[in-house]
Amino acid sequence: MTKPTSTDINDYEILIRRRGEDDYASYCPQLAHMIKGTAHEEVEDAMKQFVMDHIESLRAAAGSAEA
């Protein structure tokens, strides 16, 4: 599976699942990445940051390719 190359955050889905009292997971199917935690906000914020880091790395790579 190749990683997406979109720099539009709206192209990435964040799915959140409660699996127990203090057991949450977020998943981004486009990046095939899961994050586990103990609170909804924790896993949501962590996944948003993961997606933003991916987008920033794409932009950095595009910038260095142009130089």
C-alpha positions, 0 to 999 in steps of 0.5 A: 500500500502506498501512502497518500500524497494529498496535502489536504487534511480533508482527504484523511479520515479519522475513525474513533472507537470506544472499546471499553471504559478507558480504552479508545482507538483512532484509525486513519485508513488512508495512512493505515495507522492506529493509535490507542489511548484512554480518552476520546480526545487523546486519540483524536488529537494524537491522530490529527497530529499524526496526519498533520505531521504526514502532510508536513513531511510531504510539503518538506519533501516537495520543497526540497525536490524543487530546490 
